[in-house]
């Protein structure tokens, strides 16, 4: 969430920055400023009334000590009026503060200066590409056909149990899935990330804390009777571990990793581009989350990008890195790098990771602060990244490693799978 004081003092800057997202913020920004003025004026009036009421209370005490009960009684009548007025102003202050917060929730984060302006994924900026795209044999298959041929993923059985987008992994397919999870977690913990196991459902406050609510409400599964949400990513519960927390500066940075299943409604998704593992309602992902000092967060982001690169290099998958344009970034991000793996069988790039810096956008909502050396509390910066999302990584492995007589397992995964080939 953007800070009110920043909006008030940088109106034009905020509007211009959000225009990079193809987001016209002028009316919302003006509404924020107007509500903030009303809130501050109400606060001043309330403070004045409370101050006057306190003064009268002291006067009553002095009059009672002096035995002037009649005068004290007259002043008591005024204090009753002040109490009624303060209650009225307090209610008004709560109302306008709530209205202000609700408007602030509608504003996305301002993009970093290096974010390119743009509306569509086609306007993202490619910043790096590595790895040779393999040349497959004639008759090579997309992963959904390979899954059926080798009986490792059953999409139809998933439809029977839950519906489209809920695959069933079988045999060596399930073992490979488990191997990827263990490998990703090991890579992350070796890099200094502390592993967590977290709830797969979160409350509304957690969704608002990381910015999924109210922006992505329609994409989240909601358990109405308990008012809980199935998590769309481990970012939500992991980052909320630090909601309403003050971290000592000496304890920064905080590095976390977690494996969770993820649940997304993906409403409106259909067509050939979402076949097989390309887009699912339930999928597995290993996430990394960092809490950083503001001055260190962009160096930390670069470090996270390098970390994901090492994983893809070990898997020997061809990849590219994109700096997302304003219109393609997530609601809460200030800067995002997407990793894409090339699927030779589908002849297209598949997104497999997003690594983002949120600056203070999430920490403002979360009230996540650190205490500096002078004892002052400051907002921390939060970052997160996929390390990695499994479905499209698995799709890339199945398609790019296929041979006429089976699917070869990447060498780095063989200690985890216990086999070298799927045939």
C-alpha positions in Angstrom: 0.0 0.0 0.0 1.3 3.4 -0.9 1.8 5.8 2.1 -0.6 8.7 2.3 2.1 11.2 3.1 4.1 10.2 0.0 1.0 10.6 -2.2 0.2 14.0 -0.7 3.7 15.3 -1.2 4.2 13.7 -4.6 0.9 13.8 -6.4 2.2 14.3 -9.9 5.0 11.8 -9.4 2.6 9.1 -8.3 0.2 9.7 -11.2 3.0 9.6 -13.7 4.6 6.5 -12.2 1.3 4.6 -12.3 0.7 5.7 -15.9 3.5 3.2 -16.7 1.1 0.5 -15.7 -1.5 2.0 -18.0 -3.4 2.9 -14.8 -5.1 6.3 -14.6 -4.6 7.2 -10.9 -5.6 10.8 -10.9 -9.1 10.5 -9.5 -8.0 8.0 -6.8 -5.0 10.1 -5.8 -7.2 13.2 -5.5 -9.7 11.2 -3.4 -6.8 10.0 -1.1 -5.7 13.6 -0.7 -9.2 14.9 0.0 -9.9 12.1 2.6 -6.5 12.6 4.2 -7.3 16.4 4.6 -10.6 15.5 6.1 -9.0 12.9 8.4 -6.4 15.3 9.6 -8.9 18.1 10.2 -11.1 15.7 12.2 -8.1 14.6 14.2 -7.2 18.2 15.1 -10.8 19.0 16.1 -10.9 15.8 18.3 -7.5 16.6 19.9 -8.8 20.1 20.7 -12.0 18.8 22.3 -10.1 16.2 24.3 -7.6 18.8 25.5 -10.4 21.1 26.6 -12.2 18.3 28.3 -9.1 17.3 30.2 -8.6 20.9 31.3 -12.2 21.1 32.6 -11.7 17.9 34.5 -8.7 19.4 36.3 -10.7 22.5 37.0 -13.5 20.5 38.5 -11.0 18.7 40.8 -9.6 22.0 42.0 -13.1 23.5 42.6 -14.1 20.5 44.6 -11.0 20.8 46.8 -11.9 24.4 47.3 -15.5 23.5 48.3 -17.1 25.3 45.4 -19.4 22.5 44.5 -21.9 24.7 42.6 -19.3 25.9 40.2 -18.0 22.4 39.8 -21.5 21.1 38.9 -21.9 23.7 36.2 -18.6 22.7 34.6 -19.5 19.0 34.8 -22.4 19.8 32.4 -19.9 21.2 29.9 -17.8 18.0 30.2 -20.8 15.9 29.3 -21.2 17.9 26.2 -17.5 17.5 25.4 -17.7 13.8 25.8 -20.6 13.6 23.4 -18.7 15.7 20.9 -15.5 13.7 21.3 -17.6 10.5 20.7 -19.1 12.0 17.6 -15.6 13.1 16.3 -14.0 9.8 17.2 -16.7 7.9 15.2 -16.2 10.3 12.3 -12.4 9.8 12.4 -12.8 6.0 12.3 -15.2 6.3 9.3 -13.0 8.6 7.3 -9.9 6.6 8.2 -11.6 3.4 6.9 -12.7 5.2 3.7 -9.1 6.4 3.2 -7.7 2.9 3.7 -10.2 1.4 1.2 -9.2 3.9 -1.4 -5.5 3.2 -0.8 -6.2 -0.5 -1.3 -7.2 0.3 -4.9 -3.9 1.9 -5.8 -1.1 -0.5 -7.1 2.5 0.0 -6.3 4.5 2.6 -8.2 7.0 1.0 -10.6 10.7 1.4 -10.1 12.4 3.9 -12.5 13.9 1.1 -14.7 10.5 -0.5 -15.3 9.6 0.0 -19.0 6.2 1.5 -19.8 3.9 -0.8 -21.6 0.5 -2.5 -21.6 1.1 -6.1 -22.8 3.6 -9.0 -22.3 4.9 -8.2 -25.8 6.4 -5.0 -24.4 8.5 -6.7 -21.7 12.2 -6.2 -22.0 14.4 -9.3 -22.5 17.6 -8.8 -20.5 19.3 -12.2 -20.7 19.1 -15.5 -22.5 21.2 -18.6 -21.9 21.3 -22.2 -23.0 21.0 -24.0 -26.3 17.5 -25.0 -27.5 17.7 -28.7 -28.2 16.8 -30.1 -31.6 14.3 -32.9 -31.1 13.8 -35.9 -33.3 10.9 -36.0 -35.8 7.7 -36.9 -34.0 8.6 -35.4 -30.7 5.6 -34.9 -28.4 4.3 -32.1 -26.1 4.3 -33.0 -22.4 0.6 -33.9 -22.2 1.1 -36.6 -24.8 4.3 -37.8 -23.1 2.5 -38.0 -19.8 -0.1 -40.3 -21.4 2.4 -42.3 -23.3 4.5 -43.1 -20.2 1.6 -43.1 -17.7 3.1 -40.5 -15.4 0.4 -37.8 -15.3 -3.3 -38.4 -15.6 -5.2 -35.3 -16.5 -8.5 -37.1 -17.1 -8.4 -38.8 -13.7 -8.0 -35.4 -12.2 -11.1 -34.2 -14.0 -13.0 -37.1 -12.5 -11.9 -36.3 -9.0 -12.0 -32.4 -9.0 -12.3 -31.0 -12.5 -9.9 -29.6 -15.2 -6.7 -28.2 -13.9 -6.2 -30.8 -11.1 -3.8 -33.4 -12.5 -2.9 -36.7 -10.8 0.8 -37.6 -10.8 1.6 -41.3 -11.0 4.6 -43.6 -10.6 7.8 -42.0 -11.9 5.9 -38.8 -12.5 5.0 -38.4 -8.8 8.6 -39.4 -7.9 10.0 -36.7 -10.3 7.6 -34.1 -8.9 8.8 -35.0 -5.3 12.5 -34.9 -6.5 12.1 -31.4 -7.9 10.6 -30.1 -4.6 13.4 -31.6 -2.6 16.0 -30.3 -5.0 14.6 -26.8 -5.0 14.4 -26.7 -1.2 18.0 -28.0 -0.8 19.3 -25.4 -3.2 17.5 -22.7 -1.3 18.6 -23.8 2.2 22.2 -24.2 0.9 21.9 -20.5 -0.1 21.0 -19.5 3.4 17.2 -19.6 3.2 15.4 -21.0 6.3 12.8 -23.6 5.5 9.2 -23.2 6.8 6.1 -25.3 6.6 3.1 -23.0 6.6 -0.7 -23.2 6.5 -2.3 -23.6 3.1 -5.2 -21.5 4.1 -5.1 -17.9 5.3 -7.4 -15.3 6.8 -8.5 -12.1 5.2 -5.9 -10.0 7.0 -3.2 -12.1 5.5 -4.6 -11.7 2.0 -4.7 -7.9 2.4 -1.2 -7.9 4.0 0.5 -9.1 0.9 -1.7 -7.4 -1.7 -3.7 -10.4 -3.0 -6.8 -8.8 -1.6 -8.8 -7.0 -2.8 -7.0 -7.1 -6.1 -7.0 -10.9 -6.8 -10.1 -11.8 -4.8 -11.8 -13.3 -7.9 -8.8 -15.6 -8.6 -8.6 -17.0 -5.0 -10.6 -20.0 -3.7 -12.7 -18.8 -0.7 -14.0 -21.1 2.0 -17.1 -19.1 2.9 -18.2 -20.8 6.0 -14.8 -20.2 7.7 -13.9 -17.0 5.8 -10.5 -18.4 4.8 -8.7 -18.4 1.5 -6.7 -21.2 -0.2 -3.2 -19.8 -0.8 -2.3 -18.8 -4.4 1.4 -18.9 -3.4 3.5 -19.5 -0.3 4.4 -15.8 -0.4 1.2 -15.1 1.4 1.6 -17.1 4.6 5.4 -16.8 4.7 5.4 -13.0 4.4 2.6 -12.8 7.0 4.8 -14.5 9.5 6.2 -11.0 10.0 2.9 -9.0 10.1 2.9 -6.6 13.0 6.5 -7.5 13.8 9.4 -5.2 14.6 12.7 -6.9 13.6 16.0 -5.8 15.1 18.3 -4.4 12.4 21.1 -6.9 13.4 18.7 -9.7 12.4 18.3 -8.5 8.9 18.2 -9.8 6.2 15.5 -12.5 6.9 15.6 -15.3 4.3 12.7 -17.8 4.1 11.8 -20.7 1.8 8.7 -22.9 1.8 7.1 -25.6 -0.4 3.3 -25.5 -0.7 0.6 -26.5 -3.1 -0.9 -23.4 -4.7 -4.5 -22.8 -5.6 -5.7 -20.4 -8.3 -9.1 -20.2 -10.0 -7.6 -18.9 -13.2 -11.1 -17.8 -14.2 -11.5 -17.3 -18.0 -8.4 -19.4 -18.9 -9.0 -21.8 -21.8 -7.5 -22.8 -25.2 -4.5 -24.6 -26.5 -2.0 -22.4 -24.6 -3.3 -23.7 -21.2 -3.2 -27.4 -22.1 -1.6 -30.0 -19.8 0.6 -28.4 -17.2 0.7 -25.0 -18.8 -2.0 -23.6 -16.5 -3.5 -25.4 -13.4 -5.9 -24.7 -10.6 -3.7 -26.6 -8.2 0.1 -26.9 -8.5 3.2 -27.2 -6.4 5.7 -24.4 -5.9 8.8 -23.6 -3.8 9.0 -20.0 -2.9 11.8 -17.7 -1.5 10.9 -14.6 0.6 13.3 -11.9 1.9 12.9 -9.0 4.4 15.6 -6.4 3.8 16.9 -3.0 4.7 15.6 -0.5 2.1 19.1 0.3 0.9 20.0 -3.4 0.3 16.8 -4.6 -1.4 17.8 -4.1 -5.0 21.1 -5.9 -4.5 19.1 -8.7 -2.8 16.8 -8.8 -5.9 19.8 -9.2 -8.1 21.0 -12.0 -5.8 17.7 -13.8 -6.1 17.8 -13.6 -9.9 21.3 -15.1 -9.8 20.1 -17.9 -7.5 17.3 -18.9 -9.8 19.7 -18.8 -12.7 22.0 -21.4 -11.0 19.1 -23.8 -10.6 18.1 -23.6 -14.3 21.8 -23.9 -15.3 22.1 -27.1 -13.3 18.9 -28.4 -14.8 20.4 -27.5 -18.2 17.2 -25.9 -19.4 17.3 -23.0 -22.0 15.9 -19.9 -20.4 15.5 -16.2 -20.8 14.9 -13.4 -18.3 12.4 -10.5 -18.9 12.1 -7.2 -17.1 8.3 -6.8 -17.0 6.7 -3.6 -18.3 4.4 -1.7 -16.0 1.2 -3.1 -17.5 2.3 -6.7 -17.0 3.6 -6.4 -13.4 1.7 -7.7 -10.4 -0.3 -5.2 -8.4 2.1 -5.1 -5.4 5.4 -5.2 -7.3 7.8 -2.3 -7.9 10.1 -4.4 -10.2 9.7 -7.9 -11.5 11.9 -10.2 -13.5 10.3 -13.2 -15.1 12.1 -16.4 -16.0 10.9 -18.4 -19.0 12.0 -21.8 -20.2 11.8 -22.7 -23.8 9.5 -25.6 -24.6 10.9 -27.2 -27.8 7.9 -29.4 -28.4 5.4 -26.5 -28.0 7.8 -24.1 -29.8 7.2 -21.3 -27.2 8.5 -19.8 -24.0 6.9 -20.9 -20.7 7.0 -18.7 -17.6 8.4 -20.6 -14.6 9.4 -17.9 -12.1 8.7 -14.3 -11.1 11.2 -12.5 -8.8 9.9 -9.2 -7.4 10.8 -6.3 -5.1 7.8 -4.8 -3.4 9.8 -2.1 -1.6 7.5 -0.9 1.3 4.2 -1.7 -0.4 3.6 -4.9 1.5 5.3 -3.8 4.7 3.0 -0.7 5.0 0.0 -3.1 4.9 1.7 -5.6 7.2 3.1 -3.0 9.6 6.4 -4.8 9.2 9.2 -2.7 10.5 12.8 -2.9 11.7 14.4 -1.0 14.6 17.6 0.8 13.4 20.7 1.4 15.5 19.2 4.7 16.7 16.2 2.9 18.0 13.8 4.3 15.4 11.3 2.0 13.7 11.4 1.9 9.9 9.5 0.1 7.2 11.4 -2.9 5.8 11.4 -3.9 2.1 10.0 -7.3 1.1 10.9 -9.5 -1.9 9.8 -12.9 -3.1 10.4 -15.2 -6.0 9.5 -18.6 -7.3 12.3 -21.0 -6.8 10.6 -22.7 -8.6 7.1 -23.3 -9.8 6.9 -27.0 -10.7 4.4 -27.5 -13.5 6.2 -25.7 -16.4 9.6 -26.7 -15.2 8.4 -30.3 -15.3 6.8 -29.6 -18.8 10.2 -28.3 -20.0 12.1 -31.3 -18.7 9.7 -33.8 -20.2 9.7 -32.1 -23.6 13.3 -31.0 -23.9 14.8 -34.2 -22.4 12.7 -36.7 -24.5 14.3 -39.3 -26.6 12.7 -41.8 -29.0 12.9 -44.5 -26.3 12.2 -42.5 -23.2 12.7 -39.3 -21.2 16.1 -38.8 -19.7 16.3 -37.3 -16.2 18.5 -34.3 -15.7 21.7 -35.4 -14.0 21.3 -33.1 -11.0 18.0 -34.8 -10.2 19.0 -38.4 -10.4 20.1 -38.6 -6.7 16.6 -37.5 -5.8 14.7 -39.7 -8.3 16.7 -42.9 -8.0 16.3 -43.5 -11.7 17.9 -42.1 -14.9 15.1 -42.4 -17.4 11.3 -42.7 -17.8 10.4 -45.4 -20.3 
